[in-house]
Amino acid sequence: MHRVNHVHNEKSVGTVLSETKEELKEFLQTRIAMLKAEIREKISTFKYAIPMLLGAAVLVVAAWIVLTFAFVALVAAWLPQSPFNWFWAGLIVAGIYFVIAVGIGWFAYAEINSVGVAPNRTLEVLKQDQVWIQNEARTA
């Protein structure tokens, strides 16, 4: 009689498989939600870092194309009189714009580099899950 009660308390293979399937489904949904959340965070960082990179690029182009006449004229006035005053003034102004563009570009690159591209938190949790599954497999 004791044996009969024991058999009725055990779960059927179908029930165990069904529960395992549900647990796996919940597990995957959780990991996918984590991945989506982390990707959204990274995109929000890119939304302000990428425009800064574009702004830096515009300034670099502006350094070679749009040399503000008044600024060039001011620099030319400071230089000793020579037939090349405007040439040297143009190079100096272009160099200043270039330095500003490099500074902005470096800041934007540092922002993107600090958050990285890979979904690090999700990958770390998946590594922990892998270790847990391996430990469970060993003890089973």
Secondary structure as GFF3:
##gff-version 3
##sequence-region A 1 140
A	DSSP	alpha_helix	2	9	.	.	.	ID=ss1
A	DSSP	alpha_helix	13	65	.	.	.	ID=ss2
A	DSSP	alpha_helix	69	78	.	.	.	ID=ss3
A	DSSP	alpha_helix	85	115	.	.	.	ID=ss4
A	DSSP	alpha_helix	120	139	.	.	.	ID=ss5
###
